Amino acid sequence: MMIFIDYLTVSLAEHNSKLDLMTLDVLGIFAQPLPTQYKNTCREVMIANGPSNKTSQYGITVFKQYGSGLDNGWKYVVHLSGDYFHAIERDVTKIIHILSQFESYRIARLDLARDVCILLEEWQNYYINAFNSGKNVVGIDDARTVYYGKRTSQFFTRVYNKTAQDPIYYPAHNGYIIVRFEIEIKRIRGEQVFEHAFNLEYTNKLFLQRVRTTAKADETKFITNYFDNDDEIIKIKTVKRVVGNLENTVMYVLDAYRDYIIALLNNEAMQENFMKDDVHNNTKAMKILSVLNSVQPNNLTSL
């Protein structure tokens, strides 16, 4: 019972042709392996903020990179949806071939998923119990989604009725439905996870590790029964990505927030209020906090 990639966000450097491509050109490169029938049933290409900034079609969205990402050599950001992966029959070798056409790439988000076909009654018992035990459950009737963790978390997990969401591509016989367990992975150092995104053995181990972590909060044992294959796994260490690089961001943060930082350093009440806020879910706040932890009022002007 293997897992599969259901969503991917990737940053790309220049194309090997050395040409400065438009977003529509990049979208066309990713659209090449799509079947003609799929292309014919998709809507016309959507272009926002001018032809070079954002283009979307076929479950592919391409942005022009900007800011520090562009300064570091990343030219484009590409989102590949679950519909796109379904259309290419989840053949990741086609994705790898496309990515190899660019000078470099880095993965910023990866969604791993696994589907099971079960009785509707079992699904109903699971989401009702999850709701009654205080889990975050959204949706109506049997089209429910059970969430574990926060959307801003390093790992964000959801369990949902895929047949209700997409009955055309995920039909089931009477009395049965297809349920998906999906983990959204982001903000992890590339060498720990993302460099192994296309290594099926690695991603299966990581997926199983997250299944077992999530199952601890499931009193019904539904997750264990349907998504844990009882394999013995080696613990995979994942490391939270540091928000920014202090050496590279101090001057930027000081220029942007100098007055605010000076006030914080000299006002204990402001510091207390600042720390009460949800700092760890705010990138800018984390950078400010990094500076606050690294400088003192008497040497601030020397930075």
Order of alpha helices (4+ residues) and beta strands (2+ residues): beta-alpha-alpha-beta-beta-beta-alpha-beta-alpha-alpha-beta-alpha-beta-beta-beta-alpha-beta-alpha-alpha-alpha-alpha-alpha
